[in-house]
Amino acid sequence: MTATTPRQAAAAGLVIHAEAHWPESVHDHAPPSLPGFIVSSFSPIAAETAARCLSRRPPTEGITTSKTTSKTTSNTAVLIATARGDRESAAHVARTVADAGLLGPLLFFQSVPNAVAGHIAARWHLTGPVVCLADPASALETAALLIEDGDADEVLLVRIEQGTGGHDQAHAVLLGAAAPETTGATP
């Protein structure tokens, strides 16, 4: 599973600055805990894959430091693409409701993938838009539009899908506008 390939990015006028996957190694057998998110691996894996990708960003790429707060911020959009969403949380809610059980407020909070996108934006001080798409095929086009329209300087695109038996996968890419091509002609 991929969020995008270098060839796909180039066709959209974008370039990949950094990327990460889940799993990347044999140590990626259980998702890390993520405060505020329970029951499901969806949000922890999305956040971990995003963190890996952002930590691999080239130095000073898209980053500014506020003179008043000394916080590092980035006009980076967060785009989550998932065809099926958080299947584990949905199944847990369905079972609990069927058993006439009580649901806690955290499950309401994490019932939409935008919750983890907001967490990623807040954690990494990303000031661009937060978008979630159910159609992964349109994610690259949306990323290109966010940059082209000036809504973001770069886009963190995280594609995540939950598999059966813990075979979850995620791929994150940090996308920016490709440098304009020169024709080689001299004026």
VMD Tcl script that builds the backbone (N, CA, C; Angstrom):
set m [mol new atoms 561]
animate dup $m
set s [atomselect $m all]
$s set {name element resname resid chain x y z} {
  {N N MET 1 A 0.842 -1.173 0.000}
  {CA C MET 1 A 0.000 0.000 0.000}
  {C C MET 1 A 0.888 1.237 0.000}
  {N N THR 2 A 0.539 2.202 -0.832}
  {CA C THR 2 A 1.296 3.453 -0.852}
  {C C THR 2 A 0.343 4.638 -0.789}
  {N N ALA 3 A 0.842 5.723 -0.242}
  {CA C ALA 3 A 0.109 6.981 -0.291}
  {C C ALA 3 A 0.339 7.603 -1.654}
  {N N THR 4 A 1.560 7.550 -2.115}
  {CA C THR 4 A 1.918 8.016 -3.451}
  {C C THR 4 A 3.349 7.601 -3.752}
  {N N THR 5 A 3.651 7.485 -5.015}
  {CA C THR 5 A 5.004 7.160 -5.448}
  {C C THR 5 A 5.654 8.431 -6.001}
  {N N PRO 6 A 6.973 8.438 -6.128}
  {CA C PRO 6 A 7.623 9.612 -6.716}
  {C C PRO 6 A 7.088 9.943 -8.113}
  {N N ARG 7 A 6.804 8.931 -8.912}
  {CA C ARG 7 A 6.274 9.166 -10.261}
  {C C ARG 7 A 4.882 9.803 -10.201}
  {N N GLN 8 A 4.025 9.297 -9.309}
  {CA C GLN 8 A 2.688 9.879 -9.160}
  {C C GLN 8 A 2.776 11.320 -8.666}
  {N N ALA 9 A 3.666 11.562 -7.711}
  {CA C ALA 9 A 3.848 12.919 -7.187}
  {C C ALA 9 A 4.301 13.861 -8.296}
  {N N ALA 10 A 5.281 13.440 -9.074}
  {CA C ALA 10 A 5.794 14.274 -10.161}
  {C C ALA 10 A 4.703 14.587 -11.178}
  {N N ALA 11 A 3.862 13.623 -11.470}
  {CA C ALA 11 A 2.772 13.850 -12.424}
  {C C ALA 11 A 1.789 14.900 -11.913}
  {N N ALA 12 A 1.698 15.055 -10.603}
  {CA C ALA 12 A 0.813 16.058 -10.002}
  {C C ALA 12 A 1.535 17.376 -9.733}
  {N N GLY 13 A 2.810 17.471 -10.146}
  {CA C GLY 13 A 3.578 18.690 -9.908}
  {C C GLY 13 A 4.128 18.788 -8.501}
  {N N LEU 14 A 4.288 17.638 -7.860}
  {CA C LEU 14 A 4.752 17.592 -6.473}
  {C C LEU 14 A 6.035 16.776 -6.370}
  {N N VAL 15 A 6.694 16.922 -5.242}
  {CA C VAL 15 A 7.887 16.148 -4.949}
  {C C VAL 15 A 7.767 15.622 -3.519}
  {N N ILE 16 A 8.297 14.441 -3.281}
  {CA C ILE 16 A 8.288 13.847 -1.936}
  {C C ILE 16 A 9.551 14.280 -1.203}
  {N N HIS 17 A 9.355 14.946 -0.042}
  {CA C HIS 17 A 10.487 15.388 0.777}
  {C C HIS 17 A 10.895 14.355 1.817}
  {N N ALA 18 A 9.926 13.553 2.271}
  {CA C ALA 18 A 10.204 12.529 3.291}
  {C C ALA 18 A 9.083 11.502 3.226}
  {N N GLU 19 A 9.363 10.302 3.734}
  {CA C GLU 19 A 8.312 9.285 3.786}
  {C C GLU 19 A 8.580 8.291 4.899}
  {N N ALA 20 A 7.526 7.582 5.278}
  {CA C ALA 20 A 7.623 6.556 6.313}
  {C C ALA 20 A 6.511 5.538 6.097}
  {N N HIS 21 A 6.692 4.364 6.691}
  {CA C HIS 21 A 5.724 3.271 6.562}
  {C C HIS 21 A 5.411 2.680 7.930}
  {N N TRP 22 A 4.301 1.990 8.004}
  {CA C TRP 22 A 3.989 1.066 9.104}
  {C C TRP 22 A 3.528 -0.215 8.454}
  {N N PRO 23 A 4.159 -1.312 8.729}
  {CA C PRO 23 A 5.368 -1.503 9.529}
  {C C PRO 23 A 6.618 -1.211 8.696}
  {N N GLU 24 A 7.686 -0.879 9.406}
  {CA C GLU 24 A 8.984 -0.681 8.752}
  {C C GLU 24 A 9.995 -1.745 9.158}
  {N N SER 25 A 9.761 -2.357 10.306}
  {CA C SER 25 A 10.705 -3.367 10.777}
  {C C SER 25 A 9.958 -4.437 11.563}
  {N N VAL 26 A 10.686 -5.448 11.980}
  {CA C VAL 26 A 10.086 -6.524 12.772}
  {C C VAL 26 A 9.629 -6.020 14.139}
  {N N HIS 27 A 10.101 -4.857 14.543}
  {CA C HIS 27 A 9.705 -4.288 15.834}
  {C C HIS 27 A 8.335 -3.621 15.770}
  {N N ASP 28 A 7.793 -3.453 14.580}
  {CA C ASP 28 A 6.488 -2.817 14.407}
  {C C ASP 28 A 5.365 -3.850 14.454}
  {N N HIS 29 A 5.308 -4.607 15.528}
  {CA C HIS 29 A 4.266 -5.621 15.661}
  {C C HIS 29 A 3.070 -5.124 16.454}
  {N N ALA 30 A 3.281 -4.153 17.326}
  {CA C ALA 30 A 2.179 -3.584 18.112}
  {C C ALA 30 A 2.271 -2.064 18.021}
  {N N PRO 31 A 1.145 -1.407 17.812}
  {CA C PRO 31 A 1.190 0.051 17.715}
  {C C PRO 31 A 1.560 0.682 19.046}
  {N N PRO 32 A 2.252 1.817 19.006}
  {CA C PRO 32 A 2.568 2.505 20.254}
  {C C PRO 32 A 1.291 3.079 20.862}
  {N N SER 33 A 1.307 3.305 22.153}
  {CA C SER 33 A 0.122 3.909 22.773}
  {C C SER 33 A 0.054 5.377 22.370}
  {N N LEU 34 A -1.161 5.877 22.304}
  {CA C LEU 34 A -1.397 7.273 21.959}
  {C C LEU 34 A -2.430 7.807 22.932}
  {N N PRO 35 A -2.017 8.681 23.847}
  {CA C PRO 35 A -2.960 9.200 24.843}
  {C C PRO 35 A -4.217 9.797 24.186}
  {N N GLY 36 A -5.373 9.434 24.722}
  {CA C GLY 36 A -6.637 9.935 24.210}
  {C C GLY 36 A -7.280 9.044 23.173}
  {N N PHE 37 A -6.584 8.003 22.740}
  {CA C PHE 37 A -7.118 7.090 21.741}
  {C C PHE 37 A -7.085 5.680 22.322}
  {N N ILE 38 A -8.218 5.003 22.279}
  {CA C ILE 38 A -8.344 3.688 22.914}
  {C C ILE 38 A -8.878 2.665 21.926}
  {N N VAL 39 A -8.815 1.408 22.300}
  {CA C VAL 39 A -9.433 0.270 21.630}
  {C C VAL 39 A -8.769 -0.096 20.307}
  {N N SER 40 A -8.421 0.872 19.484}
  {CA C SER 40 A -8.037 0.622 18.111}
  {C C SER 40 A -6.591 1.015 17.817}
  {N N SER 41 A -6.019 0.362 16.819}
  {CA C SER 41 A -4.663 0.674 16.368}
  {C C SER 41 A -4.639 1.779 15.313}
  {N N PHE 42 A -5.788 2.164 14.781}
  {CA C PHE 42 A -5.861 3.095 13.663}
  {C C PHE 42 A -5.126 4.412 13.949}
  {N N SER 43 A -5.542 5.122 14.960}
  {CA C SER 43 A -4.943 6.429 15.262}
  {C C SER 43 A -3.498 6.323 15.730}
  {N N PRO 44 A -3.148 5.377 16.617}
  {CA C PRO 44 A -1.741 5.264 17.005}
  {C C PRO 44 A -0.806 4.991 15.827}
  {N N ILE 45 A -1.228 4.141 14.889}
  {CA C ILE 45 A -0.380 3.846 13.733}
  {C C ILE 45 A -0.294 5.067 12.808}
  {N N ALA 46 A -1.405 5.761 12.605}
  {CA C ALA 46 A -1.378 6.976 11.781}
  {C C ALA 46 A -0.439 8.011 12.396}
  {N N ALA 47 A -0.530 8.218 13.703}
  {CA C ALA 47 A 0.317 9.210 14.376}
  {C C ALA 47 A 1.786 8.807 14.336}
  {N N GLU 48 A 2.081 7.539 14.540}
  {CA C GLU 48 A 3.467 7.059 14.517}
  {C C GLU 48 A 4.062 7.186 13.118}
  {N N THR 49 A 3.314 6.830 12.107}
  {CA C THR 49 A 3.814 6.929 10.736}
  {C C THR 49 A 4.034 8.390 10.357}
  {N N ALA 50 A 3.122 9.259 10.757}
  {CA C ALA 50 A 3.287 10.695 10.515}
  {C C ALA 50 A 4.530 11.225 11.226}
  {N N ALA 51 A 4.735 10.817 12.471}
  {CA C ALA 51 A 5.904 11.273 13.238}
  {C C ALA 51 A 7.204 10.829 12.578}
  {N N ARG 52 A 7.229 9.605 12.121}
  {CA C ARG 52 A 8.427 9.118 11.432}
  {C C ARG 52 A 8.704 9.953 10.185}
  {N N CYS 53 A 7.658 10.212 9.419}
  {CA C CYS 53 A 7.819 10.978 8.185}
  {C C CYS 53 A 8.296 12.404 8.485}
  {N N LEU 54 A 7.644 13.063 9.423}
  {CA C LEU 54 A 8.010 14.448 9.743}
  {C C LEU 54 A 9.401 14.546 10.358}
  {N N SER 55 A 9.824 13.527 11.091}
  {CA C SER 55 A 11.165 13.557 11.679}
  {C C SER 55 A 12.244 13.357 10.615}
  {N N ARG 56 A 11.838 12.893 9.440}
  {CA C ARG 56 A 12.785 12.701 8.331}
  {C C ARG 56 A 12.794 13.883 7.360}
  {N N ARG 57 A 12.029 14.903 7.678}
  {CA C ARG 57 A 11.967 16.105 6.843}
  {C C ARG 57 A 13.359 16.720 6.750}
  {N N PRO 58 A 13.753 17.159 5.548}
  {CA C PRO 58 A 15.056 17.832 5.440}
  {C C PRO 58 A 15.118 19.050 6.361}
  {N N PRO 59 A 16.284 19.386 6.880}
  {CA C PRO 59 A 16.413 20.509 7.811}
  {C C PRO 59 A 15.824 21.796 7.237}
  {N N THR 60 A 15.084 22.493 8.079}
  {CA C THR 60 A 14.430 23.784 7.809}
  {C C THR 60 A 13.439 23.753 6.651}
  {N N GLU 61 A 13.100 22.602 6.138}
  {CA C GLU 61 A 12.131 22.489 5.047}
  {C C GLU 61 A 10.750 22.879 5.553}
  {N N GLY 62 A 10.216 24.013 5.086}
  {CA C GLY 62 A 8.863 24.435 5.415}
  {C C GLY 62 A 8.647 24.825 6.860}
  {N N ILE 63 A 9.704 25.121 7.598}
  {CA C ILE 63 A 9.583 25.388 9.022}
  {C C ILE 63 A 9.921 26.846 9.305}
  {N N THR 64 A 9.128 27.474 10.160}
  {CA C THR 64 A 9.432 28.827 10.617}
  {C C THR 64 A 9.340 28.849 12.135}
  {N N THR 65 A 10.072 29.756 12.731}
  {CA C THR 65 A 10.030 29.909 14.182}
  {C C THR 65 A 9.431 31.265 14.506}
  {N N SER 66 A 8.399 31.265 15.350}
  {CA C SER 66 A 7.737 32.497 15.747}
  {C C SER 66 A 8.652 33.308 16.655}
  {N N LYS 67 A 8.748 34.607 16.383}
  {CA C LYS 67 A 9.583 35.475 17.213}
  {C C LYS 67 A 8.947 35.727 18.568}
  {N N THR 68 A 7.603 35.614 18.658}
  {CA C THR 68 A 6.925 35.897 19.919}
  {C C THR 68 A 6.792 34.678 20.821}
  {N N THR 69 A 6.651 33.493 20.246}
  {CA C THR 69 A 6.463 32.306 21.083}
  {C C THR 69 A 7.626 31.338 21.038}
  {N N SER 70 A 8.543 31.520 20.119}
  {CA C SER 70 A 9.686 30.634 19.869}
  {C C SER 70 A 9.266 29.196 19.572}
  {N N LYS 71 A 8.002 29.004 19.151}
  {CA C LYS 71 A 7.544 27.688 18.715}
  {C C LYS 71 A 7.843 27.529 17.233}
  {N N THR 72 A 8.230 26.348 16.869}
  {CA C THR 72 A 8.445 26.038 15.467}
  {C C THR 72 A 7.116 25.636 14.859}
  {N N THR 73 A 6.744 26.289 13.755}
  {CA C THR 73 A 5.493 25.962 13.089}
  {C C THR 73 A 5.750 25.727 11.610}
  {N N SER 74 A 4.785 25.133 10.976}
  {CA C SER 74 A 4.902 24.836 9.563}
  {C C SER 74 A 3.530 24.957 8.922}
  {N N ASN 75 A 3.449 25.623 7.780}
  {CA C ASN 75 A 2.193 25.702 7.043}
  {C C ASN 75 A 2.023 24.410 6.246}
  {N N THR 76 A 1.874 23.342 6.996}
  {CA C THR 76 A 1.744 22.007 6.430}
  {C C THR 76 A 0.337 21.500 6.666}
  {N N ALA 77 A -0.323 21.076 5.599}
  {CA C ALA 77 A -1.644 20.461 5.723}
  {C C ALA 77 A -1.473 18.997 6.124}
  {N N VAL 78 A -2.459 18.467 6.819}
  {CA C VAL 78 A -2.485 17.045 7.168}
  {C C VAL 78 A -3.664 16.438 6.430}
  {N N LEU 79 A -3.374 15.442 5.619}
  {CA C LEU 79 A -4.404 14.789 4.813}
  {C C LEU 79 A -4.383 13.297 5.137}
  {N N ILE 80 A -5.475 12.809 5.706}
  {CA C ILE 80 A -5.621 11.386 6.016}
  {C C ILE 80 A -6.471 10.759 4.911}
  {N N ALA 81 A -5.984 9.685 4.333}
  {CA C ALA 81 A -6.723 8.965 3.299}
  {C C ALA 81 A -6.945 7.533 3.770}
  {N N THR 82 A -8.205 7.132 3.824}
  {CA C THR 82 A -8.541 5.778 4.253}
  {C C THR 82 A -9.850 5.354 3.613}
  {N N ALA 83 A -9.841 4.227 2.957}
  {CA C ALA 83 A -11.050 3.743 2.282}
  {C C ALA 83 A -12.097 3.237 3.271}
  {N N ARG 84 A -11.636 2.663 4.386}
  {CA C ARG 84 A -12.577 2.050 5.323}
  {C C ARG 84 A -12.602 2.683 6.696}
  {N N GLY 85 A -11.720 3.608 6.985}
  {CA C GLY 85 A -11.724 4.257 8.286}
  {C C GLY 85 A -11.260 3.337 9.402}
  {N N ASP 86 A -11.618 3.699 10.608}
  {CA C ASP 86 A -11.215 2.976 11.810}
  {C C ASP 86 A -12.181 1.816 12.049}
  {N N ARG 87 A -11.864 0.685 11.467}
  {CA C ARG 87 A -12.741 -0.488 11.545}
  {C C ARG 87 A -12.821 -1.057 12.954}
  {N N GLU 88 A -11.716 -1.028 13.703}
  {CA C GLU 88 A -11.721 -1.587 15.065}
  {C C GLU 88 A -12.647 -0.797 15.983}
  {N N SER 89 A -12.575 0.529 15.932}
  {CA C SER 89 A -13.457 1.348 16.774}
  {C C SER 89 A -14.911 1.148 16.376}
  {N N ALA 90 A -15.193 1.104 15.074}
  {CA C ALA 90 A -16.573 0.897 14.606}
  {C C ALA 90 A -17.117 -0.444 15.082}
  {N N ALA 91 A -16.303 -1.484 15.020}
  {CA C ALA 91 A -16.739 -2.807 15.471}
  {C C ALA 91 A -16.975 -2.818 16.980}
  {N N HIS 92 A -16.102 -2.151 17.723}
  {CA C HIS 92 A -16.261 -2.080 19.179}
  {C C HIS 92 A -17.560 -1.355 19.541}
  {N N VAL 93 A -17.825 -0.237 18.880}
  {CA C VAL 93 A -19.056 0.511 19.141}
  {C C VAL 93 A -20.269 -0.354 18.796}
  {N N ALA 94 A -20.242 -1.031 17.676}
  {CA C ALA 94 A -21.375 -1.876 17.276}
  {C C ALA 94 A -21.627 -2.975 18.302}
  {N N ARG 95 A -20.549 -3.627 18.767}
  {CA C ARG 95 A -20.710 -4.692 19.783}
  {C C ARG 95 A -21.268 -4.134 21.089}
  {N N THR 96 A -20.748 -2.986 21.511}
  {CA C THR 96 A -21.195 -2.392 22.775}
  {C C THR 96 A -22.660 -1.988 22.705}
  {N N VAL 97 A -23.056 -1.379 21.605}
  {CA C VAL 97 A -24.459 -0.982 21.436}
  {C C VAL 97 A -25.351 -2.215 21.380}
  {N N ALA 98 A -24.923 -3.253 20.663}
  {CA C ALA 98 A -25.712 -4.486 20.569}
  {C C ALA 98 A -25.886 -5.139 21.935}
  {N N ASP 99 A -24.885 -5.000 22.798}
  {CA C ASP 99 A -24.952 -5.576 24.140}
  {C C ASP 99 A -25.571 -4.620 25.158}
  {N N ALA 100 A -26.115 -3.489 24.681}
  {CA C ALA 100 A -26.722 -2.459 25.533}
  {C C ALA 100 A -25.715 -1.898 26.534}
  {N N GLY 101 A -24.458 -1.828 26.140}
  {CA C GLY 101 A -23.417 -1.284 26.999}
  {C C GLY 101 A -23.305 0.228 26.878}
  {N N LEU 102 A -22.423 0.783 27.683}
  {CA C LEU 102 A -22.182 2.219 27.670}
  {C C LEU 102 A -20.896 2.524 26.925}
  {N N LEU 103 A -20.938 3.575 26.139}
  {CA C LEU 103 A -19.758 4.007 25.394}
  {C C LEU 103 A -19.174 5.245 26.048}
  {N N GLY 104 A -17.853 5.272 26.159}
  {CA C GLY 104 A -17.186 6.427 26.725}
  {C C GLY 104 A -17.000 7.529 25.700}
  {N N PRO 105 A -16.723 8.734 26.167}
  {CA C PRO 105 A -16.574 9.875 25.256}
  {C C PRO 105 A -15.367 9.775 24.324}
  {N N LEU 106 A -14.332 9.043 24.698}
  {CA C LEU 106 A -13.181 8.916 23.812}
  {C C LEU 106 A -13.546 8.227 22.503}
  {N N LEU 107 A -14.468 7.282 22.571}
  {CA C LEU 107 A -14.870 6.605 21.336}
  {C C LEU 107 A -15.643 7.536 20.411}
  {N N PHE 108 A -16.388 8.471 20.980}
  {CA C PHE 108 A -17.049 9.473 20.135}
  {C C PHE 108 A -15.997 10.351 19.468}
  {N N PHE 109 A -15.024 10.791 20.244}
  {CA C PHE 109 A -13.947 11.651 19.748}
  {C C PHE 109 A -13.177 10.995 18.610}
  {N N GLN 110 A -12.824 9.739 18.764}
  {CA C GLN 110 A -11.996 9.079 17.751}
  {C C GLN 110 A -12.818 8.394 16.671}
  {N N SER 111 A -14.112 8.619 16.636}
  {CA C SER 111 A -14.945 7.937 15.644}
  {C C SER 111 A -14.745 8.470 14.235}
  {N N VAL 112 A -14.074 9.588 14.079}
  {CA C VAL 112 A -13.754 10.110 12.746}
  {C C VAL 112 A -12.235 10.225 12.612}
  {N N PRO 113 A -11.697 9.915 11.455}
  {CA C PRO 113 A -10.244 9.989 11.265}
  {C C PRO 113 A -9.666 11.395 11.421}
  {N N ASN 114 A -10.507 12.429 11.334}
  {CA C ASN 114 A -10.002 13.788 11.539}
  {C C ASN 114 A -9.444 13.985 12.940}
  {N N ALA 115 A -9.872 13.183 13.895}
  {CA C ALA 115 A -9.365 13.326 15.263}
  {C C ALA 115 A -7.860 13.110 15.299}
  {N N VAL 116 A -7.366 12.076 14.657}
  {CA C VAL 116 A -5.922 11.839 14.659}
  {C C VAL 116 A -5.206 12.875 13.802}
  {N N ALA 117 A -5.843 13.354 12.740}
  {CA C ALA 117 A -5.234 14.406 11.931}
  {C C ALA 117 A -5.031 15.671 12.769}
  {N N GLY 118 A -6.022 16.013 13.578}
  {CA C GLY 118 A -5.894 17.160 14.476}
  {C C GLY 118 A -4.800 16.950 15.512}
  {N N HIS 119 A -4.714 15.733 16.029}
  {CA C HIS 119 A -3.648 15.408 16.983}
  {C C HIS 119 A -2.275 15.600 16.348}
  {N N ILE 120 A -2.105 15.104 15.132}
  {CA C ILE 120 A -0.824 15.237 14.427}
  {C C ILE 120 A -0.498 16.710 14.217}
  {N N ALA 121 A -1.474 17.486 13.769}
  {CA C ALA 121 A -1.257 18.918 13.535}
  {C C ALA 121 A -0.852 19.628 14.820}
  {N N ALA 122 A -1.533 19.351 15.906}
  {CA C ALA 122 A -1.207 19.999 17.178}
  {C C ALA 122 A 0.160 19.563 17.698}
  {N N ARG 123 A 0.442 18.276 17.639}
  {CA C ARG 123 A 1.709 17.731 18.138}
  {C C ARG 123 A 2.911 18.305 17.400}
  {N N TRP 124 A 2.780 18.492 16.093}
  {CA C TRP 124 A 3.900 18.943 15.269}
  {C C TRP 124 A 3.807 20.429 14.895}
  {N N HIS 125 A 2.847 21.149 15.480}
  {CA C HIS 125 A 2.668 22.590 15.228}
  {C C HIS 125 A 2.486 22.878 13.735}
  {N N LEU 126 A 1.640 22.085 13.100}
  {CA C LEU 126 A 1.354 22.259 11.681}
  {C C LEU 126 A 0.129 23.162 11.554}
  {N N THR 127 A 0.249 24.223 10.799}
  {CA C THR 127 A -0.812 25.226 10.758}
  {C C THR 127 A -1.666 25.188 9.497}
  {N N GLY 128 A -1.447 24.226 8.626}
  {CA C GLY 128 A -2.253 24.121 7.421}
  {C C GLY 128 A -3.579 23.431 7.690}
  {N N PRO 129 A -4.397 23.287 6.648}
  {CA C PRO 129 A -5.701 22.624 6.794}
  {C C PRO 129 A -5.563 21.160 7.198}
  {N N VAL 130 A -6.631 20.630 7.780}
  {CA C VAL 130 A -6.736 19.219 8.140}
  {C C VAL 130 A -7.866 18.638 7.293}
  {N N VAL 131 A -7.550 17.589 6.539}
  {CA C VAL 131 A -8.511 17.007 5.595}
  {C C VAL 131 A -8.500 15.494 5.753}
  {N N CYS 132 A -9.668 14.889 5.619}
  {CA C CYS 132 A -9.761 13.438 5.619}
  {C C CYS 132 A -10.592 13.022 4.421}
  {N N LEU 133 A -10.081 12.062 3.663}
  {CA C LEU 133 A -10.764 11.576 2.465}
  {C C LEU 133 A -10.989 10.076 2.553}
  {N N ALA 134 A -12.144 9.630 2.088}
  {CA C ALA 134 A -12.428 8.197 2.030}
  {C C ALA 134 A -11.955 7.601 0.712}
  {N N ASP 135 A -11.624 8.453 -0.242}
  {CA C ASP 135 A -11.175 7.987 -1.551}
  {C C ASP 135 A -9.674 8.240 -1.690}
  {N N PRO 136 A -8.839 7.247 -1.375}
  {CA C PRO 136 A -7.396 7.455 -1.456}
  {C C PRO 136 A -6.919 7.891 -2.841}
  {N N ALA 137 A -7.666 7.541 -3.884}
  {CA C ALA 137 A -7.248 7.914 -5.232}
  {C C ALA 137 A -7.261 9.426 -5.443}
  {N N SER 138 A -8.124 10.149 -4.739}
  {CA C SER 138 A -8.186 11.601 -4.907}
  {C C SER 138 A -7.270 12.354 -3.941}
  {N N ALA 139 A -6.556 11.654 -3.091}
  {CA C ALA 139 A -5.714 12.304 -2.090}
  {C C ALA 139 A -4.585 13.111 -2.716}
  {N N LEU 140 A -3.928 12.585 -3.711}
  {CA C LEU 140 A -2.821 13.296 -4.347}
  {C C LEU 140 A -3.315 14.560 -5.050}
  {N N GLU 141 A -4.451 14.462 -5.707}
  {CA C GLU 141 A -5.037 15.642 -6.361}
  {C C GLU 141 A -5.386 16.706 -5.324}
  {N N THR 142 A -5.938 16.289 -4.206}
  {CA C THR 142 A -6.282 17.226 -3.138}
  {C C THR 142 A -5.030 17.879 -2.575}
  {N N ALA 143 A -3.976 17.096 -2.375}
  {CA C ALA 143 A -2.708 17.649 -1.882}
  {C C ALA 143 A -2.179 18.708 -2.838}
  {N N ALA 144 A -2.206 18.414 -4.128}
  {CA C ALA 144 A -1.726 19.370 -5.126}
  {C C ALA 144 A -2.555 20.652 -5.104}
  {N N LEU 145 A -3.866 20.512 -4.949}
  {CA C LEU 145 A -4.734 21.692 -4.902}
  {C C LEU 145 A -4.473 22.543 -3.669}
  {N N LEU 146 A -4.242 21.915 -2.529}
  {CA C LEU 146 A -3.952 22.672 -1.304}
  {C C LEU 146 A -2.693 23.525 -1.474}
  {N N ILE 147 A -1.697 22.966 -2.129}
  {CA C ILE 147 A -0.448 23.708 -2.351}
  {C C ILE 147 A -0.649 24.767 -3.437}
  {N N GLU 148 A -1.277 24.385 -4.527}
  {CA C GLU 148 A -1.490 25.312 -5.643}
  {C C GLU 148 A -2.316 26.527 -5.222}
  {N N ASP 149 A -3.337 26.308 -4.407}
  {CA C ASP 149 A -4.199 27.403 -3.957}
  {C C ASP 149 A -3.575 28.246 -2.851}
  {N N GLY 150 A -2.412 27.832 -2.340}
  {CA C GLY 150 A -1.749 28.583 -1.287}
  {C C GLY 150 A -2.267 28.298 0.111}
  {N N ASP 151 A -3.101 27.270 0.247}
  {CA C ASP 151 A -3.604 26.913 1.574}
  {C C ASP 151 A -2.530 26.256 2.428}
  {N N ALA 152 A -1.526 25.677 1.780}
  {CA C ALA 152 A -0.433 25.009 2.485}
  {C C ALA 152 A 0.826 25.099 1.635}
  {N N ASP 153 A 1.963 25.110 2.297}
  {CA C ASP 153 A 3.240 25.070 1.592}
  {C C ASP 153 A 3.641 23.635 1.277}
  {N N GLU 154 A 3.158 22.723 2.108}
  {CA C GLU 154 A 3.432 21.305 1.933}
  {C C GLU 154 A 2.273 20.523 2.539}
  {N N VAL 155 A 2.198 19.241 2.194}
  {CA C VAL 155 A 1.106 18.389 2.676}
  {C C VAL 155 A 1.686 17.094 3.204}
  {N N LEU 156 A 1.292 16.753 4.424}
  {CA C LEU 156 A 1.600 15.443 4.984}
  {C C LEU 156 A 0.420 14.541 4.629}
  {N N LEU 157 A 0.641 13.615 3.727}
  {CA C LEU 157 A -0.395 12.691 3.281}
  {C C LEU 157 A -0.159 11.350 3.960}
  {N N VAL 158 A -1.130 10.922 4.773}
  {CA C VAL 158 A -1.034 9.641 5.480}
  {C C VAL 158 A -2.162 8.745 4.984}
  {N N ARG 159 A -1.798 7.650 4.376}
  {CA C ARG 159 A -2.794 6.654 3.975}
  {C C ARG 159 A -2.694 5.507 4.970}
  {N N ILE 160 A -3.835 5.123 5.526}
  {CA C ILE 160 A -3.854 4.042 6.516}
  {C C ILE 160 A -5.060 3.150 6.268}
  {N N GLU 161 A -4.801 1.848 6.375}
  {CA C GLU 161 A -5.871 0.857 6.260}
  {C C GLU 161 A -5.632 -0.224 7.309}
  {N N GLN 162 A -6.693 -0.603 7.997}
  {CA C GLN 162 A -6.607 -1.687 8.967}
  {C C GLN 162 A -6.893 -3.006 8.274}
  {N N GLY 163 A -6.025 -3.954 8.523}
  {CA C GLY 163 A -6.207 -5.283 7.970}
  {C C GLY 163 A -6.757 -6.217 9.016}
  {N N THR 164 A -6.998 -7.425 8.628}
  {CA C THR 164 A -7.479 -8.413 9.576}
  {C C THR 164 A -6.296 -9.007 10.328}
  {N N GLY 165 A -6.515 -9.366 11.559}
  {CA C GLY 165 A -5.485 -10.016 12.361}
  {C C GLY 165 A -4.270 -9.148 12.638}
  {N N GLY 166 A -4.472 -7.844 12.738}
  {CA C GLY 166 A -3.357 -6.964 13.080}
  {C C GLY 166 A -2.440 -6.604 11.932}
  {N N HIS 167 A -2.852 -6.886 10.720}
  {CA C HIS 167 A -2.031 -6.558 9.550}
  {C C HIS 167 A -2.379 -5.166 9.027}
  {N N ASP 168 A -2.179 -4.189 9.900}
  {CA C ASP 168 A -2.455 -2.804 9.546}
  {C C ASP 168 A -1.289 -2.246 8.744}
  {N N GLN 169 A -1.602 -1.317 7.838}
  {CA C GLN 169 A -0.562 -0.696 7.025}
  {C C GLN 169 A -0.804 0.801 6.940}
  {N N ALA 170 A 0.290 1.531 6.908}
  {CA C ALA 170 A 0.216 2.979 6.717}
  {C C ALA 170 A 1.431 3.421 5.922}
  {N N HIS 171 A 1.241 4.473 5.171}
  {CA C HIS 171 A 2.327 5.080 4.401}
  {C C HIS 171 A 2.114 6.583 4.460}
  {N N ALA 172 A 3.145 7.302 4.839}
  {CA C ALA 172 A 3.078 8.759 4.915}
  {C C ALA 172 A 4.133 9.362 4.009}
  {N N VAL 173 A 3.749 10.423 3.319}
  {CA C VAL 173 A 4.691 11.175 2.494}
  {C C VAL 173 A 4.496 12.657 2.790}
  {N N LEU 174 A 5.601 13.377 2.803}
  {CA C LEU 174 A 5.570 14.827 2.947}
  {C C LEU 174 A 5.786 15.395 1.550}
  {N N LEU 175 A 4.771 16.057 1.038}
  {CA C LEU 175 A 4.774 16.536 -0.337}
  {C C LEU 175 A 4.944 18.050 -0.400}
  {N N GLY 176 A 5.708 18.500 -1.361}
  {CA C GLY 176 A 5.862 19.919 -1.638}
  {C C GLY 176 A 5.766 20.156 -3.128}
  {N N ALA 177 A 5.691 21.410 -3.515}
  {CA C ALA 177 A 5.625 21.744 -4.933}
  {C C ALA 177 A 6.959 21.419 -5.597}
  {N N ALA 178 A 6.883 20.837 -6.774}
  {CA C ALA 178 A 8.098 20.551 -7.537}
  {C C ALA 178 A 8.658 21.858 -8.070}
  {N N ALA 179 A 9.955 21.925 -8.173}
  {CA C ALA 179 A 10.604 23.112 -8.734}
  {C C ALA 179 A 10.179 23.256 -10.185}
  {N N PRO 180 A 9.937 24.485 -10.620}
  {CA C PRO 180 A 9.568 24.670 -12.026}
  {C C PRO 180 A 10.681 24.206 -12.937}
  {N N GLU 181 A 10.303 23.547 -14.011}
  {CA C GLU 181 A 11.315 23.063 -14.964}
  {C C GLU 181 A 11.802 24.219 -15.825}
  {N N THR 182 A 13.065 24.188 -16.115}
  {CA C THR 182 A 13.627 25.197 -17.004}
  {C C THR 182 A 13.752 24.597 -18.392}
  {N N THR 183 A 13.540 25.424 -19.382}
  {CA C THR 183 A 13.574 24.921 -20.753}
  {C C THR 183 A 14.959 24.936 -21.334}
  {N N GLY 184 A 15.862 25.602 -20.664}
  {CA C GLY 184 A 17.227 25.667 -21.155}
  {C C GLY 184 A 17.437 26.778 -22.168}
  {N N ALA 185 A 16.346 27.451 -22.558}
  {CA C ALA 185 A 16.485 28.560 -23.521}
  {C C ALA 185 A 16.957 29.803 -22.800}
  {N N THR 186 A 17.788 30.552 -23.463}
  {CA C THR 186 A 18.259 31.806 -22.888}
  {C C THR 186 A 17.552 32.959 -23.575}
  {N N PRO 187 A 17.239 34.002 -22.825}
  {CA C PRO 187 A 16.535 35.121 -23.424}
  {C C PRO 187 A 17.377 35.905 -24.393}
}
mol reanalyze $m
mol bondsrecalc $m
mol representation Tube
mol addrep $m
